[in-house]
Amino acid sequence: MYNGGWKWEDIIRNWRWLKALGVTAKYVIIFITVQYNVTYTIDDKSEHVNFYEYGPKDIATIFFYMLIAIILHAVIQDYILDKINRRLHLSKTKHSKFNESGQLVFFYLFSFVWGASILNAEEFTVNPTLLWKDYPHSRMLFQVKFFYICQIAYWLHALLELYFQKIRKEDIPRQLCYICLYIAHISGAYILNLQRLGLILMVPHYLVELIFHASRLFYFSDENKQKGFTVWALLFVMVRLLTLTLSVLTFGFGLAKVENPGFSIADGNFNVLSVRISCLGAVCLTQAWMMWKFITFQLKKWREHIKKQIPKKKITNTKNKLTTKELNRANVINGAAKPEDGASPRIRK
């Protein structure tokens, strides 16, 4: 017997269990914490600055936070959106759109506040030349890397929610299209070390989307509340122009004149003409597609507004015609016409 009443077999068994627990904890940390921490010194001083790079282990971290996003999605749906839906008594089509907008409002609000706080601490919002100066920007602060990981994790979870939420077949192509566009653009900015450009374009875009979906929620509660769509339309066009301007400046002029052009995966340098043209083309095509959808949406609303006014005019005209006919019929009694304006009726033979 051991002094505390333990046998050596029990101690060895517990030690193996603790060792296995330590090994599992080591792998669990890969999923939870942000990986690839790199410490740099500034000007040969004792001060150390922690930066982060990206690598294959980020896939495990993205997978973990994708599961967290699924849990948060279910909590928001059960405890907030479903209770509001019961009070509003919406139809099936409005019910699905209300759930979609409700989930996106929470995400866009959180992402906009978080992204704006990061931009507030950065200098490239004041000096746009920092978007391409000293490229590649392979070193990221913790908040920037964690922001991108959460963004990719959320939009990957949105793909799974198309199955979990049993979305209507008519809405799946539309949602699948913009979810894939988000994943492609955010992942591209993250992998190509264009985090600064992606962040400064993402924040105003999320603000515009937040206004749109919040306006749609107010519209479902009361159809007379449509002023938010006007604000959204103005900001939508402005953000599209801002996105095109910054993209052309960065890919067309800034990165083309940078001092270290070349392609190197190890260094994270993707400053090649083909990559720049591909990125600029992807941004321009996406913005053109969004503007086309915006114009068709506005034309559709304008036509619906006109159709609502035309039947009213027709109804008033038909009422006037009916009244005149009824008066003419009322003036005829037993084959003889009533006297009008003092005129004597014609005698029937």
Contacts in CASP RR format, 6 or more apart in sequence:
PFRMAT RR
TARGET T0000
AUTHOR 0000-0000-0000
METHOD contacts of the structure
MODEL  1
MYNGGWKWEDIIRNWRWLKALGVTAKYVIIFITVQYNVTYTIDDKSEHVN
FYEYGPKDIATIFFYMLIAIILHAVIQDYILDKINRRLHLSKTKHSKFNE
SGQLVFFYLFSFVWGASILNAEEFTVNPTLLWKDYPHSRMLFQVKFFYIC
QIAYWLHALLELYFQKIRKEDIPRQLCYICLYIAHISGAYILNLQRLGLI
LMVPHYLVELIFHASRLFYFSDENKQKGFTVWALLFVMVRLLTLTLSVLT
FGFGLAKVENPGFSIADGNFNVLSVRISCLGAVCLTQAWMMWKFITFQLK
KWREHIKKQIPKKKITNTKNKLTTKELNRANVINGAAKPEDGASPRIRK
1 7 0 8 1.000
2 8 0 8 1.000
2 11 0 8 1.000
30 57 0 8 1.000
30 60 0 8 1.000
30 61 0 8 1.000
31 60 0 8 1.000
31 61 0 8 1.000
31 63 0 8 1.000
31 64 0 8 1.000
32 61 0 8 1.000
32 64 0 8 1.000
33 61 0 8 1.000
34 52 0 8 1.000
34 61 0 8 1.000
34 142 0 8 1.000
34 145 0 8 1.000
34 146 0 8 1.000
34 149 0 8 1.000
35 52 0 8 1.000
35 55 0 8 1.000
35 57 0 8 1.000
35 58 0 8 1.000
35 61 0 8 1.000
36 52 0 8 1.000
36 53 0 8 1.000
36 54 0 8 1.000
36 55 0 8 1.000
36 57 0 8 1.000
36 58 0 8 1.000
37 50 0 8 1.000
37 51 0 8 1.000
37 52 0 8 1.000
38 50 0 8 1.000
38 51 0 8 1.000
38 52 0 8 1.000
38 53 0 8 1.000
38 139 0 8 1.000
39 48 0 8 1.000
39 49 0 8 1.000
39 50 0 8 1.000
39 51 0 8 1.000
40 48 0 8 1.000
40 49 0 8 1.000
40 51 0 8 1.000
40 139 0 8 1.000
41 47 0 8 1.000
41 48 0 8 1.000
41 49 0 8 1.000
42 49 0 8 1.000
50 142 0 8 1.000
51 139 0 8 1.000
51 140 0 8 1.000
51 141 0 8 1.000
52 139 0 8 1.000
52 140 0 8 1.000
52 141 0 8 1.000
52 142 0 8 1.000
52 144 0 8 1.000
52 145 0 8 1.000
53 138 0 8 1.000
53 139 0 8 1.000
53 140 0 8 1.000
54 140 0 8 1.000
54 145 0 8 1.000
54 190 0 8 1.000
54 191 0 8 1.000
58 149 0 8 1.000
61 149 0 8 1.000
62 149 0 8 1.000
62 152 0 8 1.000
62 153 0 8 1.000
62 156 0 8 1.000
63 153 0 8 1.000
64 153 0 8 1.000
65 149 0 8 1.000
65 150 0 8 1.000
65 153 0 8 1.000
66 153 0 8 1.000
66 154 0 8 1.000
66 156 0 8 1.000
66 157 0 8 1.000
66 160 0 8 1.000
67 157 0 8 1.000
68 153 0 8 1.000
69 150 0 8 1.000
69 153 0 8 1.000
69 154 0 8 1.000
69 157 0 8 1.000
70 157 0 8 1.000
70 160 0 8 1.000
70 161 0 8 1.000
70 164 0 8 1.000
73 103 0 8 1.000
73 157 0 8 1.000
73 161 0 8 1.000
76 102 0 8 1.000
76 103 0 8 1.000
76 106 0 8 1.000
77 99 0 8 1.000
77 103 0 8 1.000
77 165 0 8 1.000
81 98 0 8 1.000
81 99 0 8 1.000
81 102 0 8 1.000
81 103 0 8 1.000
84 98 0 8 1.000
85 95 0 8 1.000
85 98 0 8 1.000
85 99 0 8 1.000
88 98 0 8 1.000
88 220 0 8 1.000
88 221 0 8 1.000
90 98 0 8 1.000
90 220 0 8 1.000
92 168 0 8 1.000
93 168 0 8 1.000
94 220 0 8 1.000
96 167 0 8 1.000
96 168 0 8 1.000
96 171 0 8 1.000
97 171 0 8 1.000
97 216 0 8 1.000
97 220 0 8 1.000
98 216 0 8 1.000
98 217 0 8 1.000
98 220 0 8 1.000
99 165 0 8 1.000
100 171 0 8 1.000
100 175 0 8 1.000
100 213 0 8 1.000
101 213 0 8 1.000
101 214 0 8 1.000
101 216 0 8 1.000
101 217 0 8 1.000
101 220 0 8 1.000
102 213 0 8 1.000
102 217 0 8 1.000
104 209 0 8 1.000
104 213 0 8 1.000
105 210 0 8 1.000
105 213 0 8 1.000
105 214 0 8 1.000
105 217 0 8 1.000
107 154 0 8 1.000
108 206 0 8 1.000
108 207 0 8 1.000
108 209 0 8 1.000
108 210 0 8 1.000
108 213 0 8 1.000
109 210 0 8 1.000
111 151 0 8 1.000
111 202 0 8 1.000
111 206 0 8 1.000
112 203 0 8 1.000
112 206 0 8 1.000
112 207 0 8 1.000
112 210 0 8 1.000
114 147 0 8 1.000
115 147 0 8 1.000
115 199 0 8 1.000
115 202 0 8 1.000
115 203 0 8 1.000
116 203 0 8 1.000
117 143 0 8 1.000
118 143 0 8 1.000
118 144 0 8 1.000
118 147 0 8 1.000
118 199 0 8 1.000
119 125 0 8 1.000
119 199 0 8 1.000
119 200 0 8 1.000
119 203 0 8 1.000
122 196 0 8 1.000
122 199 0 8 1.000
123 130 0 8 1.000
124 130 0 8 1.000
124 131 0 8 1.000
124 196 0 8 1.000
124 200 0 8 1.000
125 200 0 8 1.000
128 246 0 8 1.000
128 249 0 8 1.000
129 254 0 8 1.000
130 196 0 8 1.000
131 196 0 8 1.000
131 197 0 8 1.000
131 200 0 8 1.000
131 246 0 8 1.000
131 249 0 8 1.000
131 250 0 8 1.000
131 254 0 8 1.000
132 250 0 8 1.000
132 254 0 8 1.000
132 255 0 8 1.000
132 258 0 8 1.000
133 258 0 8 1.000
135 193 0 8 1.000
135 255 0 8 1.000
135 258 0 8 1.000
135 260 0 8 1.000
135 269 0 8 1.000
135 271 0 8 1.000
136 193 0 8 1.000
136 267 0 8 1.000
136 268 0 8 1.000
136 269 0 8 1.000
136 270 0 8 1.000
136 271 0 8 1.000
137 193 0 8 1.000
137 194 0 8 1.000
137 195 0 8 1.000
137 196 0 8 1.000
138 193 0 8 1.000
138 267 0 8 1.000
138 268 0 8 1.000
140 148 0 8 1.000
140 195 0 8 1.000
144 195 0 8 1.000
144 199 0 8 1.000
147 199 0 8 1.000
148 186 0 8 1.000
148 189 0 8 1.000
148 190 0 8 1.000
148 195 0 8 1.000
151 182 0 8 1.000
151 186 0 8 1.000
151 202 0 8 1.000
152 183 0 8 1.000
152 186 0 8 1.000
152 187 0 8 1.000
152 190 0 8 1.000
155 179 0 8 1.000
155 182 0 8 1.000
155 183 0 8 1.000
155 186 0 8 1.000
156 183 0 8 1.000
158 175 0 8 1.000
158 179 0 8 1.000
159 176 0 8 1.000
159 179 0 8 1.000
159 183 0 8 1.000
161 167 0 8 1.000
162 172 0 8 1.000
162 175 0 8 1.000
162 176 0 8 1.000
162 179 0 8 1.000
167 175 0 8 1.000
181 286 0 8 1.000
184 282 0 8 1.000
185 198 0 8 1.000
185 282 0 8 1.000
185 283 0 8 1.000
185 286 0 8 1.000
186 198 0 8 1.000
186 202 0 8 1.000
188 194 0 8 1.000
189 195 0 8 1.000
189 197 0 8 1.000
189 198 0 8 1.000
189 199 0 8 1.000
192 270 0 8 1.000
192 275 0 8 1.000
192 279 0 8 1.000
193 268 0 8 1.000
193 269 0 8 1.000
193 270 0 8 1.000
194 250 0 8 1.000
194 279 0 8 1.000
197 246 0 8 1.000
197 247 0 8 1.000
197 250 0 8 1.000
200 246 0 8 1.000
201 242 0 8 1.000
201 243 0 8 1.000
201 246 0 8 1.000
201 247 0 8 1.000
204 239 0 8 1.000
204 242 0 8 1.000
205 239 0 8 1.000
205 243 0 8 1.000
207 235 0 8 1.000
207 239 0 8 1.000
208 232 0 8 1.000
208 235 0 8 1.000
208 236 0 8 1.000
208 239 0 8 1.000
211 228 0 8 1.000
211 231 0 8 1.000
211 232 0 8 1.000
211 235 0 8 1.000
212 229 0 8 1.000
212 232 0 8 1.000
212 236 0 8 1.000
214 228 0 8 1.000
215 225 0 8 1.000
215 226 0 8 1.000
215 227 0 8 1.000
215 228 0 8 1.000
215 229 0 8 1.000
215 231 0 8 1.000
215 232 0 8 1.000
218 225 0 8 1.000
218 228 0 8 1.000
219 225 0 8 1.000
219 226 0 8 1.000
219 229 0 8 1.000
233 294 0 8 1.000
233 298 0 8 1.000
236 294 0 8 1.000
237 291 0 8 1.000
237 294 0 8 1.000
240 287 0 8 1.000
240 290 0 8 1.000
240 291 0 8 1.000
243 283 0 8 1.000
243 287 0 8 1.000
244 283 0 8 1.000
244 284 0 8 1.000
244 287 0 8 1.000
247 279 0 8 1.000
247 280 0 8 1.000
247 283 0 8 1.000
247 284 0 8 1.000
248 280 0 8 1.000
251 276 0 8 1.000
251 277 0 8 1.000
251 279 0 8 1.000
251 280 0 8 1.000
251 283 0 8 1.000
252 276 0 8 1.000
252 280 0 8 1.000
255 271 0 8 1.000
255 276 0 8 1.000
256 273 0 8 1.000
256 276 0 8 1.000
258 271 0 8 1.000
260 269 0 8 1.000
260 271 0 8 1.000
261 271 0 8 1.000
261 272 0 8 1.000
262 269 0 8 1.000
262 271 0 8 1.000
262 272 0 8 1.000
263 269 0 8 1.000
263 270 0 8 1.000
263 271 0 8 1.000
263 272 0 8 1.000
263 275 0 8 1.000
331 337 0 8 1.000
331 338 0 8 1.000
331 340 0 8 1.000
332 338 0 8 1.000
335 348 0 8 1.000
336 345 0 8 1.000
336 346 0 8 1.000
336 348 0 8 1.000
337 345 0 8 1.000
337 346 0 8 1.000
338 345 0 8 1.000
339 345 0 8 1.000
END
